[in-house]
Amino acid sequence: MSFDLTRRGALAGIAAAPLVLAAAPSFAAAPVVPSPSLNALAARKGRRFGSAIGGRRGGGIDNPDYAAIVAGESGVIVPENELKWQATRPAPDKFDFARMDAIVAWAQANKLAVRGHTLFWDRPERFPKWLVGYDFGARPAREAERLLTTHIHTVTDRYRGVIQSYDVINEAVDERTGAPRVNNVTRALGSPEALVDLAFHTARERLPQAQLVYNDFMSWEPGSRAHCSGVLRLLEGFRKRGTPVDALGIQSHIEMFSIDPASGVGPYLESEWRRFLDEVVGMGYRLLITEFDVKDKALPGDIALRDERIADFARRYFDVMLDYDALGDVLAWGMVDKFSWLQGFAARDDKLEVRGTPYGDDYRPKPMRAALAQAFAAA
């Protein structure tokens, strides 16, 4: 059954999920969204700007101040975790879309497009617990195919007409070696290639007109060479085998893990990164920035200095990315610092808050937001 596209249906969907849309927390500061919005600036060159948003925990639709920033700046949103297997598939033959339905209803009520993330996250540590030790039985390939295709059919059918762009496969390349990831699902199917090909062909059969994306976190920092090479081999394999992949999603969690004395920001390899992008678009792929933020671990604690350096690093990155006509959607992985996943996954040694998003905890725009606006305007 496809999702109700009407505003009445959207509001009904919200009403049907009271545990997701809990009472909104109270905050002292009102959000400030400059005009024109980042999406309006991006749209001048045919692009969309957007953000991840969650169903709860303050950094989501349950926080009206946070939601106002996302709605005010965005033309497209993506669920942060609510469409992943861990959230939607509590058991092999059971699905739960309450949290995702609420996000879609909120997006429709605010006239925002929705991206799908992800139909399969190819990392065992991100599997639901039941899948980690799953018994595929006497015919493992057939059972693994059933599990994967059932999932893709169920999700794409439910959001048919709503989600037109999916991260079909997420992170199928080992960043340390550049080799394809191997896990119990790839072993059951016979190879890593069998998994990714099956996922993309199944998605294409269900959604002939949708944008099908391979999503990964290789980047322009030193140390990503093996990862970038592995992704290029994967993309080349897709073309050789006729796998229907339209675009590469570049997560863009750019990192300042040390400081370059010459620039005062994190080291980056622009020429190598451009060669990588040139090869990707040379194969006919589109590009997306799917999960942008900045890791500021190496910067000093001073807030004003940190914000200045983060904005400069972001501007340098966007100056490169926006050079490519193949670049379409640009999405931040959250808009307000205190709700960012970076606070837990890329914490600073000095225990200070990571300041890697466009807005501060006071719901006011930071220098990074200004840098993004300038980059879009100058693209």
Secondary structure as GFF3:
##gff-version 3
##sequence-region A 1 379
A	DSSP	alpha_helix	7	15	.	.	.	ID=ss1
A	DSSP	alpha_helix	38	43	.	.	.	ID=ss2
A	DSSP	beta_strand	49	53	.	.	.	ID=ss3
A	DSSP	alpha_helix	64	73	.	.	.	ID=ss4
A	DSSP	beta_strand	76	79	.	.	.	ID=ss5
A	DSSP	alpha_helix	85	88	.	.	.	ID=ss6
A	DSSP	alpha_helix	98	109	.	.	.	ID=ss7
A	DSSP	beta_strand	113	121	.	.	.	ID=ss8
A	DSSP	three_ten_helix	124	126	.	.	.	ID=ss9
A	DSSP	alpha_helix	129	132	.	.	.	ID=ss10
A	DSSP	alpha_helix	140	158	.	.	.	ID=ss11
A	DSSP	beta_strand	163	170	.	.	.	ID=ss12
A	DSSP	alpha_helix	184	189	.	.	.	ID=ss13
A	DSSP	alpha_helix	192	206	.	.	.	ID=ss14
A	DSSP	beta_strand	211	216	.	.	.	ID=ss15
A	DSSP	alpha_helix	225	241	.	.	.	ID=ss16
A	DSSP	beta_strand	247	250	.	.	.	ID=ss17
A	DSSP	beta_strand	253	255	.	.	.	ID=ss18
A	DSSP	alpha_helix	270	282	.	.	.	ID=ss19
A	DSSP	beta_strand	286	295	.	.	.	ID=ss20
A	DSSP	alpha_helix	303	321	.	.	.	ID=ss21
A	DSSP	beta_strand	327	332	.	.	.	ID=ss22
A	DSSP	three_ten_helix	337	339	.	.	.	ID=ss23
A	DSSP	alpha_helix	342	345	.	.	.	ID=ss24
A	DSSP	alpha_helix	367	378	.	.	.	ID=ss25
###
